[in-house]
Every structure is written in structure tokens, then in C-alpha cells.
């Protein structure tokens, strides 16, 4: 979901086209193009970024829609070609407050803001109903939900997401439910010639995504921790989170999340 430019704490520019590729599963099953939409990182400028205690190379910045860890640039002369991470789907209970969020792994969408190749799990509360589902997206296309017959997700499931950019216009998304053994993989192509990947960012994110033209209220997911998080480059270099930038979500002058990088391969994102 692409990070957008914030004009104010309550207004975000969103753009995109409604296009998505079908999965390579059952040819008779039509994928559900979701009304959910990621957006590029929407930075909120602060006077001075805070320094994280997790690493002397890590800073904390603020965003209107992303919370997590972002590798903002590959080594000189290289591009990011893959990103991987594993997380446990949070268990949420109806508490009278409707809301939602999505956990995902992706390539691009921060400093390279014209495309994002990403996949993950959304979780939402509406009334007495809690819903979980897996999805993939090549922004600026809308998210495509994965049919539960192809890949089901429940609270407590351990999910691995692997994003691989084979070229700047083609990539593969693989989701593994480590708890059930289900695997879903699909090859995607860029939805437009203007949304080729740049391979300039890799990220592990909880997002306040867009639905029906506006950001959804954030649900309280507790804490989601990405483990075994890494990104690989075109020179076969494997990078961890040591030099990642932390983003916390800030809305209406309230900081909604707290992010901790506890190791070179682990980042925890808590709702506050």
C-alpha cells in the first residue's frame, strides 16, 4: 500500500488505477479485487528525527499510514530484488470500536513512490465480526484478496511472506502459512508502464490502509513482530534491519504506534 504525501494530518493525496491480475490457481475462480488500497509512505515532517536505542544507525520518523521498518536505499550500484519476513497473525476481539489494519512485506513505496510490490494479511473488526484475509498488490492497482480455498488465515497462524522482483516489471509473491502448511504463489506484472519497480526500498509494515476513498480507523492489534526479516540485492547481498528507518503512525498529533527493532532480523510494531 503506497505511502502518500500528507497535506495535513487529516488529508492525504491518493491515486491509482483499478487493475489486478488473476491468480494462477483454479482457472474458474475469479479473484476478488478488494476495495482496500495501499498507499505509499506519507511522511510527516518533524523538527528532528529521534534516535532509536535499537541501533546507532536507526532513526524514528513519522507517517500518516505506515508503521514498521524501512530500508530506504540499497548499497550503491545495487537494487533490492527480494524481501522476506515472518509474523504471527494477531488475535483480536470485538471491543465496540470498528477498525482495521494490514501487515505486509514489500519492495518500494517510500523514496521510490511510483510502485509497490507487496503482500500480507489484513485484519478487521466490524461490530461483532473479526475478519482475517491474505492479499497481494502491485500498487497502484488495488489489493486482490486471496480466496480462502487457496490460502486461509486465522488468528495465531504464522505467516511467511516472500516478495521477489525478477525484473522491474515482473515479480513473484509467495505466502506460506507455516501453521497449516498452505502455500500460495503468483507471478505479477506491472499494472502500467509508469509503475515499474525501482528496487530502492524494502519494508516490513503495519499499514492504516485506504478503503472506499479514506483511511480506515485503526484497530488495536496489540503487537505484531516480524522475524527472519531480510532483503537481498542484485549483487546477492543480504541485508538485515540494522540500518532501517523506523516509522511510527501519527494522526491528529497522536502517535498511534511504537516500533522496536530488537535484532538485525526482528521488528515489533505495537498499537498504542
Phi, psi and omega per residue, in radians:
X1 nan 2.204 -2.912
X2 -1.369 2.458 3.098
X3 -1.376 2.178 -3.072
X4 -1.820 2.855 -3.138
X5 -1.417 2.211 -3.125
X6 -1.506 2.186 3.020
X7 -1.521 -0.578 3.032
X8 -2.669 3.085 -3.112
X9 -1.204 -0.144 -3.123
X10 -2.155 0.149 -3.100
X11 -2.379 2.215 -3.114
X12 -2.312 2.350 3.081
X13 -1.382 2.206 3.100
X14 -2.161 2.500 3.088
X15 -2.564 2.833 3.105
X16 2.783 3.036 3.101
X17 -2.135 2.722 -3.103
X18 -1.710 1.604 -3.081
X19 -2.660 2.404 3.095
X20 -2.713 2.603 3.126
X21 -1.536 2.572 3.066
X22 -1.326 2.680 3.094
X23 -1.300 2.876 -3.135
X24 -1.621 0.453 3.120
X25 -1.492 -2.270 3.112
X26 -1.072 2.078 -3.076
X27 -1.171 -0.289 -3.139
X28 -1.602 -0.075 -3.119
X29 -1.706 2.124 -3.120
X30 -1.532 2.224 3.128
X31 -1.175 2.649 3.128
X32 -1.609 1.942 3.041
X33 -1.343 2.066 -3.015
X34 -1.377 2.718 2.964
X35 -1.399 -0.108 3.067
X36 -1.318 2.638 -3.082
X37 -2.590 2.265 2.964
X38 -1.346 2.966 3.046
X39 -2.543 2.699 3.077
X40 -1.080 2.886 3.132
X41 -1.023 2.273 3.086
X42 -1.870 1.676 -3.086
X43 -1.255 2.461 2.983
X44 -1.951 2.069 -3.064
X45 -1.276 2.247 3.067
X46 -2.031 2.695 -3.116
X47 -0.966 -0.805 3.142
X48 -2.480 2.180 3.034
X49 -1.096 2.495 3.103
X50 -1.403 2.663 3.067
X51 -1.668 2.232 -3.128
X52 -1.398 2.531 3.074
X53 -1.307 -0.169 -3.100
X54 -1.220 -0.584 -3.100
X55 -2.821 2.498 3.119
X56 -1.172 -0.287 -3.126
X57 -1.693 0.026 -3.035
X58 -1.844 2.350 3.074
X59 -2.092 2.752 3.071
X60 -1.871 2.193 3.046
X61 -2.190 3.138 -3.010
X62 -2.249 2.575 -3.075
X63 -2.464 2.720 3.074
X64 -1.459 -0.208 -3.038
X65 -2.497 -0.323 -3.139
X66 -1.906 2.469 2.952
X67 -2.392 2.263 -3.135
X68 2.634 -2.608 -3.072
X69 -2.069 2.355 -3.118
X70 -2.269 2.189 2.904
X71 -1.510 1.891 -2.936
X72 -1.436 -0.184 3.136
X73 -2.836 2.459 3.034
X74 -1.404 2.972 3.027
X75 -1.014 2.700 -3.098
X76 -0.954 2.328 3.101
X77 1.405 0.068 -3.122
X78 -2.142 2.899 3.013
X79 -2.307 2.713 3.046
X80 -1.305 2.305 3.127
X81 -2.025 -0.247 3.089
X82 -2.734 2.741 3.041
X83 -2.562 2.450 -3.091
X84 -2.475 2.603 3.073
X85 -2.913 2.752 -3.120
X86 -2.230 2.381 3.123
X87 -2.537 2.825 3.081
X88 -1.747 2.251 3.137
X89 -1.106 2.204 -3.071
X90 -1.216 2.635 3.062
X91 -1.695 2.089 -3.089
X92 -2.151 2.628 -3.141
X93 -2.208 2.503 3.077
X94 -1.013 2.287 -3.121
X95 -2.253 0.279 -3.113
X96 1.569 -0.117 3.127
X97 -2.045 1.974 3.080
X98 -1.238 2.561 3.118
X99 -3.140 3.086 -3.092
X100 -2.843 2.960 3.035
X101 -2.936 3.008 3.117
X102 -2.460 2.394 3.060
X103 -1.827 2.300 -3.084
X104 -2.700 2.855 3.029
X105 -2.071 2.456 -3.101
X106 -2.766 3.032 3.063
X107 -2.148 2.266 3.125
X108 1.272 3.034 -3.133
X109 1.986 -0.161 3.085
X110 -1.784 -1.722 3.129
X111 -1.197 -0.453 3.018
X112 -1.821 1.661 -2.862
X113 -1.838 0.289 -3.140
X114 -1.725 -0.050 3.129
X115 -2.796 2.658 2.962
X116 -2.515 2.246 2.953
X117 -1.838 2.103 -2.942
X118 -2.701 2.824 3.047
X119 -2.790 2.735 -3.140
X120 3.074 -2.626 -3.069
X121 -2.301 2.328 3.004
X122 -1.759 2.700 3.067
X123 -2.454 2.332 -3.051
X124 -2.517 2.650 3.067
X125 -2.130 2.219 3.071
X126 -2.421 1.882 -3.053
X127 1.116 -2.136 3.126
X128 -1.678 0.139 -3.049
X129 -1.842 2.247 3.008
X130 -1.945 2.230 -3.080
X131 -2.157 2.435 3.038
X132 -2.219 2.530 3.095
X133 -2.835 2.651 3.093
X134 -1.681 2.654 -3.078
X135 -2.699 2.898 3.010
X136 -2.453 2.826 -3.067
X137 -2.831 2.403 2.900
X138 -2.002 1.639 -3.122
X139 -1.081 2.390 0.375
X140 -1.633 0.209 2.997
X141 -1.170 2.755 3.065
X142 -1.258 2.828 3.059
X143 -1.136 2.572 3.037
X144 -2.019 2.131 3.116
X145 -1.290 2.486 3.077
X146 -1.614 2.209 -3.130
X147 -1.004 2.427 -3.098
X148 -1.122 -0.373 3.058
X149 -1.218 -0.466 3.125
X150 -1.564 -0.564 -3.105
X151 -2.850 1.820 -3.131
X152 -1.704 2.657 -3.095
X153 -2.375 2.343 3.078
X154 -2.331 2.809 3.063
X155 -0.988 2.378 3.136
X156 1.582 -0.210 3.098
X157 -1.191 2.502 3.080
X158 -1.692 2.090 -3.023
X159 -2.033 2.266 2.999
X160 -1.866 2.286 3.098
X161 -2.044 2.218 3.112
X162 -2.156 2.094 3.129
X163 -1.927 2.170 -3.123
X164 -2.255 2.140 3.066
X165 -1.665 1.852 -3.128
X166 -1.367 -0.601 2.973
X167 -2.479 -3.102 3.120
X168 -1.307 -0.195 -3.124
X169 -2.096 0.123 3.140
X170 -2.562 2.504 3.130
X171 -2.745 2.892 -3.140
X172 -2.123 2.333 3.073
X173 -1.923 2.234 3.084
X174 -2.246 2.238 3.043
X175 -2.079 2.335 3.127
X176 -2.151 2.169 2.997
X177 -1.579 1.733 -3.067
X178 -1.131 -0.377 -3.114
X179 -1.406 -0.689 -3.088
X180 -1.784 -0.314 -3.098
X181 1.544 -0.025 3.140
X182 -1.257 2.502 3.114
X183 -2.289 2.372 3.048
X184 -2.229 2.298 3.106
X185 -2.434 2.488 3.118
X186 -2.616 2.488 3.039
X187 -1.725 2.256 -3.101
X188 -2.040 2.700 2.992
X189 -2.118 2.729 -3.105
X190 -0.988 2.303 -3.114
X191 -1.193 -0.425 3.094
X192 -2.524 2.863 3.091
X193 -1.243 -0.243 3.129
X194 -1.621 0.024 -3.091
X195 -2.138 0.623 2.996
X196 -1.190 2.635 3.118
X197 -1.310 2.630 3.056
X198 -1.854 -0.306 -3.113
X199 1.135 0.566 -3.059
X200 -1.778 -0.230 -3.127
X201 -2.404 2.635 2.952
X202 -2.396 2.472 -2.992
X203 -2.622 2.739 3.113
X204 -2.313 1.907 -2.766
X205 -2.376 2.533 2.728
X206 -1.837 2.236 -3.051
X207 -2.097 2.463 2.862
X208 -1.497 1.711 -2.985
X209 -1.505 3.022 -3.123
X210 -1.739 2.396 3.035
X211 -2.495 2.324 -3.127
X212 0.946 0.634 3.007
X213 1.560 -0.010 -3.139
X214 -2.537 2.827 3.094
X215 -1.179 2.427 3.088
X216 -1.356 2.670 2.986
X217 -1.085 2.448 -3.136
X218 -1.298 2.355 3.005
X219 -1.524 2.718 3.071
X220 -1.482 1.782 -3.129
X221 -1.631 0.028 -3.081
X222 1.319 -1.993 3.095
X223 -2.322 2.308 2.993
X224 -2.014 2.254 -3.140
X225 -2.046 2.139 2.995
X226 -1.511 2.217 3.061
X227 -2.085 2.918 -3.103
X228 0.904 0.643 -3.111
X229 -1.480 2.260 3.095
X230 -2.801 2.863 3.057
X231 -2.332 2.533 3.115
X232 -2.007 2.715 -3.079
X233 -2.051 3.039 -3.138
X234 -1.139 -0.291 3.091
X235 -1.724 0.271 3.130
X236 1.113 0.460 3.013
X237 -1.521 2.399 3.112
X238 -1.860 2.153 -3.077
X239 -1.997 2.443 3.031
X240 -1.747 -2.707 -3.004
X241 -1.729 0.137 -3.066
X242 -0.975 -0.694 -3.099
X243 -1.802 0.296 -3.106
X244 -1.266 2.654 2.985
X245 -1.652 2.321 3.059
X246 -1.537 2.371 3.022
X247 -2.107 2.256 2.967
X248 -1.862 2.561 3.083
X249 -1.403 2.250 3.051
X250 -2.183 2.183 3.119
X251 -2.379 2.289 3.130
X252 0.925 0.710 3.097
X253 1.219 0.160 3.064
X254 -1.855 2.313 3.059
X255 -1.521 2.057 -2.960
X256 -1.647 -0.230 -3.040
X257 -2.409 2.873 3.029
X258 -2.400 2.185 -3.052
X259 -2.006 2.371 3.101
X260 -2.299 2.181 2.992
X261 -1.661 1.892 -3.039
X262 -1.621 -0.285 3.093
X263 -2.769 3.136 -3.133
X264 -1.216 -0.163 -3.102
X265 -2.291 0.259 -3.058
X266 -2.461 2.306 3.074
X267 -2.399 2.298 3.116
X268 -1.912 2.371 -3.106
X269 -2.157 2.019 -3.069
X270 -1.973 2.455 2.982
X271 -1.396 2.338 -3.111
X272 -2.037 nan nan
